[in-house]
Amino acid sequence: MNQIAAGHVLTPEAPKGFAALTVLSVQHYTDRLFAFKTERPPGFVSDLANLL
């Protein structure tokens, strides 16, 4: 199996139409239920009124 050198960070490439985001935190509620927070990508629209 391939091993990553210590201190090396992989930069994933997202498929077209998707964004590769950094996960900031993960909260586990059960072994199958969890929530996570990610960075907000540039140009992210947070106001739903702008989408209509």
QUIZI-V469679 format. One record per run of one state. SS is the DSSP state (h for helix, s for strand, l for the rest). FROM is the first residue (numbers start at 1). TO is the last residue. If there is no record, write none. Layout:
SS_FROM_TO ; SS_FROM_TO
This chain:
l_1_22 ; s_23_28 ; l_29_33 ; s_34_38 ; l_39_47 ; h_48_51 ; l_52_52
